[in-house]
Amino acid sequence: MIKRVPIVMPQMGQSVAEGTVIAWKKNVGDRIEADDILLEIETDKTNAEIESPAAGVLAACLKQAGERAATGEVIGLLEVEAPDELGRTPAPPGADAPAASAAGRAPAVAEPPRADRRLPNSELPEINRDQFSPYVMRLAMLNDLSMQELNSIPGTGRGGRVTKSDLLHYLSRRPIGAASVRAEIGKAELTPRDLESLGRVLPMNSIRRTIADHLVQSIHTSAHVTMVHVVDVTHLVGLRDRIKKEFEARFRAKLTYTGIMLFVTSRVLRDFPTINASVVGTNLVLRRDVNIGCAVALPDESLVVPVVQHADRKSFPEITQDLIRLIALARQRELTRVDVESGTFTISNFGAFGSIIGTPIINQPQVAILGMGAVVKAPVVVNGQIVIRDQLYLSFTFDHRVIDGAMGGRFLDAIRHATEALTEETLNLQPLQGAGGN
């Protein structure tokens, strides 16, 4: 007795809604053992190898290299041997496995993945039929569904609402064809040829599409407010210049302003549990751990956010070493799921590209993000005299639904005071030989 087992796109992170097939490691008709590597996928977080859920024969590859699939969507089929009612196991299937189409794809899936095969995903609150959950809207956008097509899907949720399962069920049966490229300028609908006449057409890669979706979702979810404080880092610049070579030699890590701000922020967040929190439905969860993500720009102009876990429990050298390791893994596209999950707060250093002030967007489901500008020299008034000082502008964007302006101001002020008071001792460093008085 032959049984078909779906191969589904796994959930690779809390905010990951899709993945792109890089390459299949097996061919249709190949005999597969359980846990054999079937294919490699790419998400906005990392690359990953997908293992076979069972032993059998690869019957169909429904997504080819370069094609994307939503989390939970069927991307291939296995034919496995199942005992019949008498307990007998038939001979392994062979040449009668379904042949791929001329484009290397099998026909559309006859049935969606079983519930027990789909990886767990957080359910969103029930809403009215004339609305769609953020997950459903995101999944529809990633699969180029129009609102007319989305509204045509029968809903099984309360009041006829289209649920996540309804949409995944529909997508698993949707005819596979060339995706149309559509855009609007005014009221004119453009064909792919029209777009090519305007200029070079570059489809967004998986990472860029997911980033765009995640940021738009954040804007529509949180009431964004941004405050800016200026920090006098003159003494910090001097301290770093004096000890950075010896620090790198001792700890095998560069002494960076990002590492310093991550260390300071991890300590200050202990006193602001509402800022180290996540919104889940109508609840605010005050997180026990302080896990700080750091936005990292990649060579292909995409972005990932690796996370320094338990930052408030680590010394400054340990934080610096973790940060350097994670940045290197990010740029080599070797981050694992653990490296990018469970963040409770995020820091974005746009100052690395010369920007002085920015307004970062909150990384959902977090409630705040800290932006770092470039360290610049500026004239300031000190004791009635104009002097040149090193200045750092910090941009603090927070969700006004759960954080008010007074708390935001106190948090930024605490960051400023802690940064301006930094010494070797507060950085958990024994005095280094290169250090001296300010």
N, C-alpha and C positions, 0 to 999 in steps of 0.2 A: 504494500500500500504506500503510495507516494503522497507526501504532504508538502505543501508550499509554505515556506517561512519567510516573512518579509524582512528585508534589511532596511533599517530606518536611519535617518539623519539624527545623530544623538544630540542631547542638550549639552553644550560645551561651556556653559557659564550662565549666570543669572540673567544677563542682559543680551545674550546671544540668541537671535531669532532665526538664523540661517547659516549654512555653510556652503562652500564651493568645492566640487570634486576636482582634485588635482590630477589623480591618475588611479585607475584600477590596477591592482597587482595580480589579479587573476582574470582569466578569459572565460567567456560563456562556454559551458561544457566541462570545465575543469573540476576535478574531484577536490573537495575542500574538507579539511579537518576542522573541528571546533577550535576556535581561538587563532586560526590562521589569519594573517593580515590580508584583508580583502581590498582595501583602497585607502588612499590618503586624502584628507579633506583640509580645507583652509577656512578659518573663521577670522573675525576681527581680533580675536585674542591670541590664537596660536594655530599651528599646524598639528594634525593628529592622525594616527593610523587607526583604522577601524577594523576590529577583529570579527571573525565569523561567529554568529550566535549558536551555530550548530554544525555538525558534520553532514555533508551531502554534496550536491552538484550545483554549481552556479548556473542558474537557469536564465537570468536576465539582468542586464545592467541598464536601469531606467534613466540614470543620469550619467552623462559623459563628461570627460575632462573639460573644465571651464564652465559647466552648468551649475547652477545653485539650487539648493533645496531647503525648504523650511524645516525647522526642528520638528521631528516626529513624522516627516514625510517619507514615504517609501522610495528608496533609491535603487533597490535591487531585489531579486528573489532567489531563494535557495530551494532546491528540491531535496527533501530528506526522506529517509526510509523509515516508515512507521509500521509497527506490527499490525497485522490484520486481527480480526476478532478471534482467530485461533492462535494468535501469538506468533504467526509465521512472519519472517522478514523477507521481502522480495529481493531479487537481484538489484544491484545498483543501477540507476537510470543512466542511459548513455546518449545515443544519437537522437533519441526522441525528445531531448530537451528543446524548449522553444528557441527558434532561431532569432537572432537579432535582426532588426530592420536594416535597410541599406545604409542608414545613417549610423548604424551601430547600436540602435536602441530597440528594445522590445516594445510591444504595444502597451497602452496605458494599463495600469494595475486594475485587476478586476475587483479587488477588495482592499480596504484601508488596513493599516497596521492594527493588530489586536491591542486592546487597552493594556494587557499585561506585557506587551512588547515595547510600549512607548515609555520613554524615560519620564520621570516625574517632573511636573512643571507647576508653578504657583497659579492657582485659579484666581481670576479677577472677580470683583464684586458683581452681582447680577445688576443689569441695567435694563431699560426699556427696549422694546423691539425696534424703535426708530433710531436707536443708537447702537454703536458697536464698541466693544472693549478696545483699549489701546493695543492689546496683543492681536486681535482680529484685524484691526485697521493696519497695523504694521505688516502682518502676514499678507494681507491683500495687496498692499503696496509693493512688497518685495516680489510678488508673483504677477504683477501687472494686471490685477483685476480692476475693472471699472466699477463705479458705484452701482451701475445698472446690473452688472453680473453679480456683485456681492448681494444686492437686494433680492436676486432671484434664487438664492440658496435657501432651501427649507430649513428653518431653525427648530431645534428641539429644546432650547432653553426656556426659561420662564417667560411667558407671554410671547412665545415664538421667536425669542432672541436667537441669533446665529452664534453658536458657541465655538470655542477653539476646535473641539472635536468635529463639529459640523463642517468647518472650513477645511480641516485636514482631510476629512472624508471626501469632500468635494474635489480638492486638489489631487488626491490620489487617483481619481477617475477622470480628471480633466484631460482632454486630448493633448498629446504632446506635439508641439509644432514650433516653428520659428517664432521667437518672441517679437512682437511688433514694437517699433520704437515710435512713440507718439509724444507730441508736445503741442503746446498752444502758444501762438503769438497773436494777440487780439482774439479774433473768433475763427482764425484759420487753423485747420488741422493739418499737420505736416506729416508727410510720408518719409521713410528712410532716405529716399532720393532727395527730397526737399532739404532734409537736414544736411546731407553731404554737400549740397549746393551752397550752404551757408558757411561751411568750413569743415575741418577735420573732426570726425565723430569718435570720441573715446568713451566707451562704456565704463561706468564706475566698477571698480573691482569689489569683491565681497566686503573687504574691510571698510572701504569708503562708503558703501551703501549702508552698512550697519551703523557706522559712526553718524552719518547724516540722519538716519532714522532715530537713533538714540537721542541725539541732541534736540531734534524737533519735538520728540515725545517729552523731553525734559521741559522745554519751553511751555508746552501746553499743559504740563502737570503742575509745575511749581510756580509760585508767585516770586519771581526773581527780583532781588534788591541787591545792589552793590555799594559797598562803602570802601573808601580808600584812606589809609593812614600812611604817613611818611616816617621812616625809621632812620635815625642817624647811625650809620654803621662804620663811621670813621675808625673807631678803635678796633672793630672786627676786621676791617680790611688790613689794618696794620698787623694784627695778631696772625691772621692767615698768611700774610706775606712772610712773616718771620719764621713760622713753624711748618709750612706746607711741605717742604722737602723732607724734613725729618719725619713728619707725620706719615708721608707716603712710604718712606723707607721702613718705618716701624710696623705699619699696619697694612702695607701693600694696597692702599686705596688713596685716591686723590681727595684732598680736603676741599669740598665744594660748598658754595652757599646754599645749594638745594639740600644737601645733607644737613647743614646747620639748621635751616628752617624746619626740616622734617623733625629733627631732634627737639627743637624748641616747641613746635606745635604739638608733638606727642605728649609733652609734659603739661602744657596749658590745657589740652583737651580733658585732662583728668578733672579739672574744676568746672567744665562746661559740658555735662552729660547730654543736654538737649542738643548741642551742636554735633556731638559724636553719636548720632542717632539715625534711624531709618524710618521712613513712612511705609507702613504696610496696611493697605486699605484705609480705614478710618482710625488706625492705631499708630501711635508713635512708639517705636521700640528703642529704648536707651541701651546701646550696645555695651556689653561687658568688656570687650576687647577694643583696643585702639589699634586699628589696622589702617595704615595710611598709604594710599595709592599715589603714584607719581607719574604724571603724563609724560610719555616718551615719544618723540617724533621719529618715524622710521625713514629710511632712504627713499621709499616710494611715496613719500608725503602723506602716509597714513599715520595713525596714532594708536598706541596701546597704553594701558594703565596698569603696570605691575604693582603689586602691593607688598609693602614691608609689614609683615605680620607682627603683632604684639610690640609695636614700636615703643610704647611707653615702658616696657620692661627691659629694653636693650640699651646698652651704653652707646655713646656717640660713635666710637670706633666700629661697633657692631652694626649700627645703622648705616654708616658709610660703606662698610664692606657689603652689606646686603644690597644697598642701592646700586653700587657699581656692578655687582653680579647680575642683578635683575635687568639693568640697562643693557648690559652686554648680551644677555639671553634674548631680550626683546629685539635687538638689532640683528641678531642671528636667526630670528624667527624660531627660537627653541623654548619659549615659555611653555610651562605646563599649566594645567587647569588650576592647580593649587597656587601658582604664582599670580593669578589675576582675580581670584575670588575673595569674597568676604571683606572687601574694603569698607571702612566706615567713614572715611574722610579722604579728600583728594587735594593734592597740591599741583599747580600748573606753573612751570617756570617759563613764561613767554619772554622773560628778560634775556634768555639765552640767544634770542634772535634780535636783540636790540630794542625791543619795545619797553617803554617806561611804565605805561599803565594799560591794563586790559580789563575786560569784564567777562571772566570765565563763566561757563554754563555748568550747572550742577550735574554731577554724575549720579543719576537715579540708581537706587532709591535713597541715596544719601540726601542730606538737607543743607549742605554747605560745601564750598570749595574755596581754597586760598590761592590767589594768583600772585606771582613774584615778578616784578619788573627788573630791568637792568640796574645795576649799581652805577650811579652817575655822580659826578662832582657838580656841586651847585653852591651858589652864594647864599648863606643864611645869616640871620642875625643872632649872635650869641653874646649875652651881657652887653647889649647896646652896640656891638661891633659887627661889621660885616666880615665874615670869614668863609673860607671854602671848606665844605664838608662832603663826605661821601654819603649819598642818600639812596634809600631803597623804598620804592612805593609798593605797598601790599594792598591788593584788591581782594576784598572778602565778599563773595556772593552767597546769599543765604535764601532759604525758602521762608517767605514772610508768613506763610500759613502757620509755622510752628516756632519761628524765631522773630522777635521784634527788634526794632532799631536799637533799643537800649542794650539788649544782650549782645547784639552784633558789635556795638561800639566798645563794650567792656571786653569782649573777646579780642578784638584788634588791639586795644590798648594793653591788654595783658601780654600779647605777642610782642608788641613794641618794647615794653619794659623789660621782658625777659631777654630779648635780643640785645638791647643796648647794655644789659648788665652781664653779658657772657664773659667768662674768663676760662682759663684752662681748667680750673677746678670744676666749674659748672658744666664743662664739656666732658667731665669724667676723665680728664687727662692728667697724668703726672706732669709736672713742669718739664717742658722740653728745653734742650740746651739753647735753641735759637730764640727763646722767648725772653722778653725784657719788659721794662716799664713802657707805658703808653706815651 
